[in-house]
Amino acid sequence: MAAKRDPKALIHEVFTEEAAHMGLDEAVADFPVKHINDKAPNVTFSFWHILEHIRIAQTDLLDYVQNAKHVSPSWPDGYWPAPAATTDAAGWKKTIAAIRKDLDRMDTMLGDPRVDIFAPVPFANDKSVLRCAFLALDHNAYHLGEFAILRQVMQLWPKNRKG
């Protein structure tokens, strides 16, 4: 069924195709690993901190509507790495892979015919799966935009990058 008639197909399209905003793959493409722990002037978090924050929040939103026993991290500290925390190339890749994995999990859940994505989830404060998915998309877009702007400020885009 075409996305115009099937809301789940439209949602899948939104989750899997870049459109009005930069996606994860474009934001992190060719990122110089030696700068993953750098912080832009007057900014208290690093590039890795931003991605790790996306990962933590996205996982929380996904688990929130799938697991009645899930306990969300404390706000705000539980949603960010410690300010002095750093990672290495393996940790950077692990964070990015976890974000992708959870995006795939969310897309699968949204497309599952057994899941009523519009229905309130009783153990999730009656929030719907769709609401949490849109919140994750919105949150990711915000922070990936922030990541991209800080990357520009720090002159960390490849010189031959278009756009």
N, C-alpha and C positions, 0 to 999 in steps of 0.2 A: 504494500500500500504506500502511496506517495506521502512524503512528509507533510504535505499540505492538508491531508485528511487524517493522518495518524499522529496524535500528539507524541507517542513514544518514539516514532521515527524522527520527528522534529527535535526532540530532546537529545536523541542519539547524535544527530547532526551537530547540534550545539556543542556537545561534549567531545566530539571527535574531529571537528574541522575548525581551523583557525579562521576568524572572521574579522570583527571590528577591533580585536585586541591581539597582542602578541601572546603566543602560547609558550609553554615551558621550553620546548625544544629550541625555538628561536632565541629565547632569552639566554639560555645557557650555552648555545652553540659557540664553539671555539673560545670558551672562557679560559683565560690564562690561569692555570691551577695555582701558580705562585701568588695570586691575588685573592684567593677564596676567603681568606681571613682578614683582608683589608677592610678598613672603614673609611668612608668618604668624610671629608671635613665636616665637622659639626653633627655627625651621625653616630649614634651609640651602638649600632649593630653592623655586622659584616655581611658580605654577600651570602656566605653560608648560613648565617643567622636567619636571613630572610627566607631562604629555601627551607630551612629546618622548621621555621615558624609555619610556613605553608603546609609542610608535611604533617606537623603535629595537629594543626587545626582541621585539616582535611580528614585525617584519620579519626579524629574525635567526632566530626559531623557524621561520618559514615558509620562508626560504631554506635553512635547515639540512637540511630533509628534501626539498628540491626540486633542489638544486644541489650536485653532488659537489665543485665547486671553491670553494664558499662558505667564507669565513674569518670566524668570529665576532669581534666586537669584543673588546678586552681587558677583563677584569673587574677592578674595577667601572667604571673611568673611561670606557670605551668605550660604556657603556650609558646614560650621562647627559650632558647638555650641560655645558659648563664652568660652574662655580659663578657666575661673573660674566656668563655669556652671557644676552642678552636677545633679544627678538623684537619685531616690530611686528604690526599687525593682519593683514597679508598672511601673515607667517610663522605666526601663530596658526592662521589658516584652512588654510594648507598642511599643518601638522601634523595637524589634525583630519581633513582630506581624505585624507591618507596612511593614517591609522589605519583609516578607513572602507574605503579601497581594499584594504588588506591583509586586513581582515575579509571582504570580498567574495571576494578571491582564495582565502582559506582555505576559505570556504564552498563555493566552486566546486570546489576540489580535493577536499574531503571528499565532495561529491556525484558526482564523476566516476566512472562505472562502471569505468573502466580503472585506477583507483587502489585498491589493496588497503590500506585505511587501517589495518588491523590488523597487517600484515606488517612485520617489522623492515626498516629501510632500511639496507643495508650501509654506505654512506658516511656515515651519520648515527649511527654508534656503535650500530647495530642498534636505534635508537629508532624507534617507529612514527609515522606521520603523525598518528594519533589522539592519541597521547601528547603530541606537540608542540602539537596543537590545544587539548587540555584544559589544558595548561600555560599557553598564551596566554590562554585564557579566565579561568583562575584568577588569573593575574598581572594582567590587566586589571581584574578585579573588585576585587582588593585595592587597586590604586592609584586606581581611580575612587572607591572608598569613602573613601580618604584625601583625594582631591581634594574630595569633597563635604563631608567633616567640616571641612577647612580653609576651605572656602568659608563654612560656617556660622560658624566661629570668627571669620572676617574680616567677617561680616555682608554677604556679597556675593550672597545669594539675593534675588530680587525679593520685595518686601513682600507681594505677593498670591499667592505660591507656596503651593500645597497640598501637604501631606505632609512 
